[in-house]
Amino acid sequence: MVDRVEDLAEQLDALRERNHALAAALTKAGKELSDARTRLNDLAHPPMTYAMFIRVDEAKIDRGEQKATAEVAQGTRRMIVVVSPQVRVDRLQPGEEVLLNDSLVLVRACGMPRAGSVRRVKGLLGAGRLVLEDSAGGRSVALRGAALTDLDIAVGDDVMVDSTGAYAVETLPREDVDDLVLEEAPDVTFDDIGGLDRQIERIRDAVEMPFLHRDLYEHYGLRPPQGVLLYGPPGNGKTLIAKAIAHSLSQGFGDSGRAGVVPGVFLSVKGPEILSKYVGEAERIMRLVFARARERAAQGVPVIVFIDEMDSLLRTRGSGVSSDVETTLVPQFLSELDGIEALHNVVVIGASNRVDMIDPAVLRPGRLDVKVRIDRPDRSAAADILGRYITSDLPIAQGETVEGLIDAVVDDVYEKSHRRHICAVYNSEGVRHDVFLTELASGAMLRSIVDRAKMSALKRSLGQDEAAALTKRDLLEAVQQEFVESSDAASQAYTSQNVKQWARIAGIGDDVAQVVLSSGDTVPTGGGASFTEDGGIK
């Protein structure tokens, strides 16, 4: 009997465990079935669409439940829709994105748009309305979004509009103007520029004296120059001078040894960056540049507008190849420079190595009054430039001096012999002119020679305990490398039939009809040169 009871108990336990397992399986199956039903409902749920909230049409509380309708827009379609009781109508803002279900009931607020088209403010109207303009010049009227209701918006500001274009929802920074202000003045001073003392004096007299001695200008009835043009072959210090002017301006011209004035603003305009494929965009940026200049100058602050590569912007009208943007950009510049609205406390400085391409109306007296040619350095100027880079703090080979190294480079660069003969050019009348390395020498080339020599000494220093000394051989080898590269440039002009362009940029002359290389039609590479023990070239 006892055994029978134990058997029944064991059977009962087994049945109980099986029952628990079946219950767990049923529970799991029920959850999976519920999840499947939920997913099926989601798949069968109709899509919801976005719209833009405009205003509350009607709202009231009936028996503790909100009943409201709202005006929304979907593209050009405007509708009055019911608002779900779960949405607080008092928190909806004009211009906000909302979701509508398949029954066109407003069921969710999504906040302000985070992306949209950019428009420029062209005018301010009453009742929170703005006149906007797109990149093609089309105008429209939009309302201020909730975030812009109490914000000061000026003509010329950029704003983002919603997808319908009916609301301006966010202001954008004026980057195209702010980027023109040179926030950090360069550390280049006039003392860092060699071989251009006479030109620097003329530039400082034209730029600094009108601000430092305003009373004397008035006493003599002199009008300060409105513009300065720096022109000449590339690589001779035009942009370097502009950096020094910016540095001096940041110091209130106090580094001139005279009583300083209020530190000024340097607006740097890069010619190619202004050009745009959109009609009127370049003129707009030009207007903004001078508007910023007038704004700062009205505060009594000296302002200098520097236009680099001026020939790319203000070329002779009617000379365009693919588009005649200069036909409208040049008049815009002229009207800003000496139009009805005069410029005070503003000086325009332009730099170009192709002054022949600039429109004559820009160059006439009264506009760019002071024209300073930054020419190639002669022997004394070259020695002055090299003295900025070959200094006594460099490790120099024993028996050498700074002056000796400088003289060796100057003698080699300015030696007019077959070793430094680049090519011969003929003008339209057949007159021959021999071009030597000296006629292509520039401040940039002289610095490159020194940098090449320093790099050679640096390579020798690798793996040594101390820095290798700079030798005459290093410098003369660097001169030879520059000679080879200059010869290659002449060869490229010869082979590409672009002789006149090369000659004009190099400053050789405008009337160049033919280039004959040193070895007939071959490029003089100078590869056969060998060095003597004292560093000279055999």
PyMOL commands that set and color helices and strands:
alter all, ss='L'
color gray80, all
select helices_A, chain A and resi 2-44+89-91+146-148+175-178+190-192+197-207+209-212+214-219+238-250+254-256+271-274+281-297+310-312+326-338+355-357+360-363+379-386+402-413+418-420+437-439+443-461+472-495+499-506
alter helices_A, ss='H'
color red, helices_A
select strands_A, chain A and resi 49-62+65-74+77-83+97-100+105-111+117-125+129-133+139-144+158-161+167-172+227-231+265-270+303-308+346-352+370-373+421-426+432-436+514-517
alter strands_A, ss='S'
color yellow, strands_A
deselect
rebuild
show_as cartoon
